[in-house]
Amino acid sequence: MAAGGLDALQAVVIIVALPFALLLVAVMVSLHRVLSQDLGRRERDARELHRAELRWLTQERERSLAGGNDQVPPGGTA
């Protein structure tokens, strides 16, 4: 029983574990795909924010050069 039964038990364990292993591989592939998409989305959002900041700074610089001092003093009214 020890030799024949152990071999049979090992074979059954391998056969039962194979679908679970395949499921784990599918989960890892799906997780990698979702995380890659999320990283791409975050990088795209960061680029868009950077471009918006540059546009805003350019507009502020042009406004200050063209109009002189149009800024409201801190804590005061214009």
PyMOL commands that set and color helices and strands:
alter all, ss='L'
color gray80, all
select helices_A, chain A and resi 2-67
alter helices_A, ss='H'
color red, helices_A
deselect
rebuild
show_as cartoon
